[in-house]
Amino acid sequence: MMTLNSSQIGMLWGTLVADALAMPVHWYYQRDAILRDYGSIAGYLKPKNPHPDSILWRSRYEPLNKRGDVLHEQTVFWGKRGIHYHQFLEAGENTLNAQLALMLAEQIRKQGGYISSTFLEAYRDFMLTPGSHRDTYLEECHRRFFEAHARGRALERCGAVDGHIGGLFSVAPLVALHKGSWPELRKIVRQQVAWTHHHEGVLKSAEVMARILWALHEGEPLREAIERHGNDFFSARKASPWLHQEDAVVMDRHFSAACYIEHAFPVTLYLAWKYADDFEAGLISNTHLGGDNCHRGMVMGAMIGAALGKEGIPGPWIQELKAHQALTALTKSTTGDAPMDHDGGSF
């Protein structure tokens, strides 16, 4: 029986809570439109159509065959203007990558350790089942993975070179439920992330994120962990003068709201560093900054949640999360014997 500590529980809750909070304004690049459409966001909201910055109208989705059809009934919305990426999700519900993070965590719990082949099989089955996720938009990594699958490629060889911050979705579950050493975890993180994002920038960011979360698990304060392990992406010396500026000003002058890892990961570290003591303020700010706020939020939420524990997350955000029951069951305890490596054997 493995009992999770406050840091481990906090990083799992923080991941899903942050994603659900940002979901209705995911990929809004006009910040005034966030206020116009939703007002000041301080809790979960249901997404609305039209989405002013949606680019689905520029795309078509045509799977090669049933082995590649991961949009199912959502396909008809591609090519139309104003369609919200997450139009059928409810308030407090998670986007696809956060759902996959929860699925991975539940697998690790059930198996007593990480087995890569099990994730790939579950990922395949989940994505090919109509109605499983209800998201209208799928990131390029998923579309390319299943295009390769449709062409008959083995699951282990379907990953694409994808450079988006969404590739970090699996890091928090891997760290939170790992029972071995840091070198073992480092190996697992690289293996898992590469299944969908075989991109050196994403893999390097994933390792930094994992190292920061591991340091938090060992009791290091969040700001110190970011400064020590994230210095290839973030400088506290440079960032200190920005603390009294509005986050939108800092974002626009020094970073970017875009989803590409080289833009998204540095600003995520900055926001986690700035709001290390205030989960609520940090994740509300991230939400209102727009852009790829869901995936930035998942990383921020894991870090600040690990630093503060579940107790640092607002109660209504805990209670009203759609995944509340599943996450409660997951974080009570985990079972299993020896942790497993990425090939399915025991360490």
C-alpha positions as CSV (number, residue, x, y, z in Angstrom):
1,M,0.0,0.0,0.0
2,M,1.4,3.4,-1.0
3,T,0.1,6.5,0.7
4,L,0.6,9.7,-1.2
5,N,1.9,12.7,0.6
6,S,0.6,16.3,0.3
7,S,3.0,17.2,-2.5
8,Q,2.0,14.2,-4.7
9,I,-1.7,14.8,-4.1
10,G,-1.4,18.5,-4.8
11,M,0.4,18.0,-8.1
12,L,-2.4,15.7,-9.4
13,W,-5.2,17.9,-8.3
14,G,-3.4,21.1,-9.4
15,T,-3.0,19.6,-12.9
16,L,-6.7,19.0,-13.6
17,V,-8.0,22.0,-11.7
18,A,-5.9,24.4,-13.7
19,D,-6.9,22.9,-17.0
20,A,-10.6,23.0,-16.2
21,L,-10.4,26.6,-15.1
22,A,-8.8,27.8,-18.3
23,M,-10.9,25.5,-20.6
24,P,-13.6,27.9,-21.7
25,V,-11.1,30.5,-22.8
26,H,-8.5,28.1,-24.2
27,W,-6.7,29.6,-27.2
28,Y,-8.3,33.1,-26.9
29,Y,-5.7,35.5,-28.1
30,Q,-7.9,38.6,-27.8
31,R,-7.8,39.2,-24.0
32,D,-10.6,41.8,-24.2
33,A,-12.8,39.1,-25.7
34,I,-12.3,36.9,-22.6
35,L,-13.8,39.7,-20.5
36,R,-16.5,40.3,-23.1
37,D,-17.6,36.7,-23.3
38,Y,-17.1,35.5,-19.7
39,G,-16.3,38.4,-17.5
40,S,-13.7,38.0,-14.7
41,I,-13.2,34.2,-14.4
42,A,-12.9,32.9,-10.8
43,G,-14.5,29.5,-11.2
44,Y,-15.5,26.9,-13.7
45,L,-17.6,28.0,-16.7
46,K,-19.1,26.2,-19.7
47,P,-17.6,27.2,-23.1
48,K,-19.6,29.3,-25.5
49,N,-19.9,29.5,-29.2
50,P,-18.7,31.4,-31.1
51,H,-15.1,31.3,-30.2
52,P,-13.6,34.5,-31.7
53,D,-10.1,33.1,-32.3
54,S,-11.0,29.6,-33.5
55,I,-9.1,28.4,-36.5
56,L,-11.1,25.2,-37.1
57,W,-12.6,26.9,-40.2
58,R,-9.2,26.7,-41.9
59,S,-9.0,22.9,-41.4
60,R,-10.6,19.7,-42.7
61,Y,-10.3,16.3,-41.0
62,E,-10.4,13.2,-43.2
63,P,-9.1,10.0,-41.6
64,L,-7.6,7.4,-43.8
65,N,-9.7,4.6,-42.3
66,K,-11.3,3.5,-39.0
67,R,-7.8,2.9,-37.5
68,G,-7.2,6.6,-37.8
69,D,-10.6,8.1,-37.0
70,V,-10.2,9.8,-33.6
71,L,-12.8,12.6,-34.1
72,H,-15.8,10.5,-35.0
73,E,-19.0,12.6,-34.6
74,Q,-16.9,15.8,-34.1
75,T,-15.6,15.8,-37.7
76,V,-18.5,17.8,-39.0
77,F,-17.5,20.8,-37.1
78,W,-14.1,21.2,-38.8
79,G,-14.2,23.8,-41.5
80,K,-16.8,25.9,-39.8
81,R,-16.3,29.4,-38.3
82,G,-16.6,30.3,-34.6
83,I,-16.6,26.7,-33.3
84,H,-15.3,26.5,-29.8
85,Y,-12.5,23.9,-29.4
86,H,-14.2,22.3,-26.4
87,Q,-17.8,23.2,-27.1
88,F,-19.4,20.1,-25.6
89,L,-17.5,20.1,-22.3
90,E,-19.3,21.1,-19.1
91,A,-18.1,23.6,-16.5
92,G,-15.4,21.9,-14.5
93,E,-14.7,19.3,-17.2
94,N,-11.2,18.6,-18.5
95,T,-9.8,18.8,-22.0
96,L,-8.5,15.8,-23.8
97,N,-4.8,16.0,-22.6
98,A,-5.9,16.3,-19.0
99,Q,-8.2,13.4,-19.4
100,L,-5.2,11.4,-20.8
101,A,-3.2,12.5,-17.8
102,L,-5.9,11.1,-15.4
103,M,-6.0,7.9,-17.5
104,L,-2.3,7.5,-17.1
105,A,-2.4,8.1,-13.4
106,E,-5.2,5.5,-13.0
107,Q,-3.1,3.0,-14.9
108,I,-0.1,3.5,-12.8
109,R,-2.2,3.1,-9.7
110,K,-3.8,-0.1,-10.9
111,Q,-0.6,-1.7,-12.1
112,G,1.7,-0.5,-9.3
113,G,4.0,1.2,-11.7
114,Y,4.4,2.5,-15.2
115,I,4.2,0.2,-18.2
116,S,4.5,2.0,-21.5
117,S,2.8,-0.6,-23.7
118,T,-0.3,-0.5,-21.5
119,F,-0.6,3.2,-21.9
120,L,-0.2,3.0,-25.7
121,E,-3.0,0.4,-25.9
122,A,-5.3,2.3,-23.6
123,Y,-4.6,5.5,-25.5
124,R,-5.4,3.8,-28.8
125,D,-8.6,2.3,-27.4
126,F,-9.7,5.5,-25.8
127,M,-9.1,7.6,-28.9
128,L,-10.8,5.2,-31.3
129,T,-14.0,4.9,-29.2
130,P,-16.7,7.3,-30.3
131,G,-17.8,9.7,-27.5
132,S,-14.9,8.9,-25.2
133,H,-13.6,12.5,-24.8
134,R,-16.2,14.8,-26.5
135,D,-13.5,17.4,-27.5
136,T,-14.0,18.9,-30.9
137,Y,-10.4,19.8,-31.4
138,L,-7.5,17.4,-31.3
139,E,-3.9,18.6,-31.3
140,E,-1.7,17.8,-34.2
141,C,0.2,15.2,-32.2
142,H,-2.9,13.0,-31.8
143,R,-3.9,13.4,-35.5
144,R,-0.5,12.5,-36.7
145,F,-0.1,9.6,-34.3
146,F,-3.3,8.0,-35.6
147,E,-2.6,8.8,-39.2
148,A,0.5,6.7,-38.7
149,H,-1.6,4.0,-37.0
150,A,-4.0,4.0,-39.9
151,R,-1.1,3.3,-42.2
152,G,-0.3,0.2,-40.2
153,R,2.6,1.4,-38.2
154,A,3.2,-0.2,-34.8
155,L,2.1,1.9,-31.8
156,E,5.6,2.4,-30.6
157,R,6.5,4.1,-33.9
158,C,3.5,6.4,-34.4
159,G,4.8,9.4,-32.4
160,A,5.5,12.6,-34.4
161,V,8.1,15.4,-34.0
162,D,5.7,17.8,-32.2
163,G,7.0,20.9,-30.4
164,H,4.0,22.1,-28.3
165,I,3.7,22.4,-24.6
166,G,0.7,20.0,-24.6
167,G,3.4,17.3,-24.7
168,L,4.0,17.8,-21.0
169,F,0.6,16.4,-20.0
170,S,1.9,13.1,-18.7
171,V,4.8,14.5,-16.5
172,A,2.9,15.2,-13.3
173,P,1.2,11.7,-13.1
174,L,4.6,10.0,-13.7
175,V,6.3,12.0,-11.0
176,A,3.4,11.9,-8.5
177,L,3.1,8.1,-8.6
178,H,6.8,7.1,-9.0
179,K,8.2,4.9,-6.3
180,G,11.8,4.6,-7.6
181,S,14.8,6.9,-7.9
182,W,15.3,10.1,-9.9
183,P,17.4,8.3,-12.7
184,E,14.6,5.8,-13.1
185,L,12.0,8.5,-13.3
186,R,14.1,10.5,-15.8
187,K,14.2,7.5,-18.1
188,I,10.4,6.9,-17.8
189,V,9.5,10.6,-18.5
190,R,11.5,10.7,-21.7
191,Q,10.0,7.4,-22.9
192,Q,6.4,8.5,-22.2
193,V,6.6,12.0,-23.6
194,A,8.3,10.7,-26.8
195,W,5.3,8.5,-27.6
196,T,3.4,11.6,-28.7
197,H,6.0,14.4,-28.8
198,H,9.3,13.2,-30.2
199,H,10.8,16.7,-30.1
200,E,14.0,17.6,-28.3
201,G,12.7,20.9,-26.9
202,V,9.6,19.2,-25.4
203,L,11.7,16.3,-24.1
204,K,14.2,18.8,-22.4
205,S,11.3,20.8,-20.9
206,A,9.7,17.6,-19.7
207,E,12.9,16.6,-17.9
208,V,13.1,20.1,-16.3
209,M,9.5,19.9,-15.2
210,A,10.0,16.5,-13.8
211,R,13.1,17.6,-11.9
212,I,11.3,20.5,-10.4
213,L,8.4,18.4,-9.3
214,W,10.8,15.8,-7.9
215,A,12.5,18.5,-5.9
216,L,9.2,19.7,-4.5
217,H,8.4,16.1,-3.6
218,E,11.7,16.1,-1.6
219,G,10.7,19.3,0.2
220,E,12.5,22.0,-1.8
221,P,10.6,25.3,-2.0
222,L,9.1,26.0,-5.4
223,R,11.0,29.2,-6.2
224,E,14.3,27.6,-5.3
225,A,13.5,24.5,-7.4
226,I,12.6,26.6,-10.5
227,E,15.7,28.8,-10.1
228,R,18.0,25.7,-9.7
229,H,16.6,23.4,-12.2
230,G,14.9,25.7,-14.7
231,N,17.8,28.1,-15.4
232,D,18.1,27.0,-19.1
233,F,14.6,28.6,-19.6
234,F,14.2,31.1,-16.9
235,S,16.3,33.7,-15.0
236,A,15.1,35.0,-11.6
237,R,17.6,37.8,-11.8
238,K,16.1,39.1,-15.1
239,A,12.5,38.4,-13.9
240,S,12.6,40.1,-10.5
241,P,12.0,43.6,-11.9
242,W,8.9,42.4,-13.7
243,L,7.1,41.2,-10.5
244,H,5.3,44.5,-10.0
245,Q,4.1,44.7,-13.6
246,E,0.9,43.3,-14.9
247,D,1.2,39.8,-16.2
248,A,-0.2,40.7,-19.6
249,V,2.5,43.3,-20.0
250,V,5.3,40.9,-19.0
251,M,3.9,38.2,-21.3
252,D,3.8,40.5,-24.3
253,R,7.1,42.2,-23.7
254,H,9.2,39.2,-22.7
255,F,7.4,36.0,-23.6
256,S,4.5,34.8,-25.8
257,A,1.0,33.3,-25.3
258,A,1.7,30.8,-28.1
259,C,1.7,27.1,-27.6
260,Y,5.2,26.3,-29.0
261,I,7.4,24.9,-26.3
262,E,10.2,27.5,-26.7
263,H,7.6,30.3,-26.0
264,A,5.2,28.6,-23.6
265,F,7.6,26.8,-21.1
266,P,9.6,29.9,-20.1
267,V,6.5,32.0,-19.3
268,T,5.0,29.1,-17.4
269,L,8.1,28.9,-15.2
270,Y,7.9,32.6,-14.6
271,L,4.2,32.5,-13.6
272,A,4.8,29.5,-11.3
273,W,7.8,31.3,-9.7
274,K,5.8,34.5,-9.2
275,Y,2.7,32.8,-7.8
276,A,4.5,30.1,-5.8
277,D,2.5,31.0,-2.7
278,D,-0.9,31.6,-4.3
279,F,-2.5,28.9,-6.4
280,E,-5.7,30.9,-6.9
281,A,-4.2,34.1,-8.0
282,G,-1.7,32.4,-10.3
283,L,-4.2,30.2,-12.1
284,I,-6.7,33.0,-12.5
285,S,-4.0,35.1,-14.0
286,N,-2.9,32.3,-16.3
287,T,-6.5,31.9,-17.5
288,H,-7.0,35.5,-18.3
289,L,-3.7,35.6,-20.3
290,G,-5.3,33.5,-22.9
291,G,-3.3,31.6,-25.6
292,D,-2.5,28.0,-24.6
293,N,-3.6,28.6,-21.0
294,C,-4.9,25.1,-20.5
295,H,-1.5,23.5,-21.1
296,R,0.4,26.2,-19.3
297,G,-2.1,25.8,-16.5
298,M,-1.5,22.0,-16.3
299,V,2.3,22.7,-15.7
300,M,1.7,25.6,-13.3
301,G,-1.0,23.8,-11.5
302,A,1.2,20.7,-10.9
303,M,4.1,22.8,-9.6
304,I,2.1,25.2,-7.3
305,G,-0.2,22.3,-6.3
306,A,2.8,20.2,-5.3
307,A,4.3,23.2,-3.3
308,L,1.1,24.0,-1.4
309,G,-0.7,20.7,-1.4
310,K,-4.4,20.2,-2.0
311,E,-5.2,22.5,0.9
312,G,-3.8,25.4,-1.2
313,I,-6.4,24.9,-3.9
314,P,-9.7,26.7,-3.4
315,G,-12.3,24.4,-2.1
316,P,-15.0,25.0,-4.8
317,W,-12.4,24.2,-7.5
318,I,-11.8,20.9,-5.8
319,Q,-15.5,20.0,-5.2
320,E,-16.8,21.2,-8.6
321,L,-14.2,19.5,-10.7
322,K,-16.0,16.9,-12.9
323,A,-13.1,14.4,-12.2
324,H,-13.6,14.9,-8.4
325,Q,-14.7,11.4,-7.7
326,A,-12.0,9.7,-9.9
327,L,-9.3,11.9,-8.5
328,T,-10.4,11.4,-4.9
329,A,-10.3,7.7,-5.3
330,L,-6.9,7.9,-7.0
331,T,-5.2,10.1,-4.4
332,K,-6.4,8.3,-1.3
333,S,-3.9,5.5,-1.8
334,T,-2.2,3.5,-4.4
335,T,-1.5,-0.2,-4.5
336,G,1.2,-2.4,-6.0
337,D,4.5,-3.9,-5.4
338,A,7.8,-2.9,-7.2
339,P,7.7,0.0,-9.6
340,M,8.1,-0.9,-13.3
341,D,10.4,0.4,-15.9
342,H,9.4,1.5,-19.4
343,D,9.7,-2.0,-20.8
344,G,7.4,-3.5,-18.2
345,G,10.0,-5.1,-15.9
346,S,10.7,-4.3,-12.3
347,F,13.5,-2.0,-11.2
